[in-house]
Amino acid sequence: MAGLAFEVTVKNLPQVEEMLQGVANGVTPAMVRGVAKGSFRVEATTKGKLSGEVLKVRTGRLRNSVTATAPVVMGDVVEGRVGTNVIYARIHELGGEIVPKNGPYLVFQVSGRWVRTKHVTMPKRPFLQPSLDQNRAQIVGDIQGELAALVTAASEAPA
């Protein structure tokens, strides 16, 4: 068989291996930092969308309830979460139909007039998913930046 052989010599191999081990130990914390930055980006964008871009502001309750939580590490996944605990957020984000629970009609007031109906169809008015979509490239950049900083710091550390 015709072939080619070559040899690679790494100077200070033990130090290089030690540096790479330090990088490996820092990957998860770097990912957590990058995901946290991304989550805060999505939170800020979502609050902007809830300042009149997607929904009119009446009380500010929905906008003020939007929060990013600390990233969660589950095995090889680092998950960022942005959301709200306001009960009517879901119907605005996804749309859907509202039906009465405790009687034959929904009863509510619109422009000072009482309305009685068997159902209300709410259109989608998404604010969370578009915020994630809008920031996706920047989130990837945040994570890449944290990983690059980790490698740079490890390569500059004294041996």
Order of alpha helices (4+ residues) and beta strands (2+ residues): alpha-alpha-beta-beta-alpha-beta-beta-beta-beta-alpha
